[in-house]
Amino acid sequence: MCCYRYFLLAVVLFGSFNAASGQDRVFEGPWKTTNRKLDGIMTAVIKDLGDERWQGRFYGVWQGVPFDYTVKFSGKPESLKGTAVIDFADYTWTGAIDEDAGTFTAKFGGSRYTGHFEMKEKKKGSAAATAAIEKINR
């Protein structure tokens, strides 16, 4: 009986921990480069770290090659900005999460590519959102 209580306590505690990852927001949509044709579809799992700090995990497949990058950024949802080094190239970008429209848009520029992306939020609890969150937690 004692072990059963510990098991239930563990389920409650770890269940609460997993619920926190449910706060991750999943967006998906196209990115487009303006200086070279490198367009594709990308998924982003965005986590609000608090104090206007964010982390995004961006992944997809481009020309048969998978990519997966984690970047940190800052600002209010309607005024995000960040920098990243991806494949030895420096990038800066500005963007916004529109709560009402359920979109995440941004413009980026860097030492290799310039462009923008326009993503739509996947409904929380949908198969696509659940799969994206499971992917980043592996």
Disulfide bonds with the S-S distance in Angstrom:
none
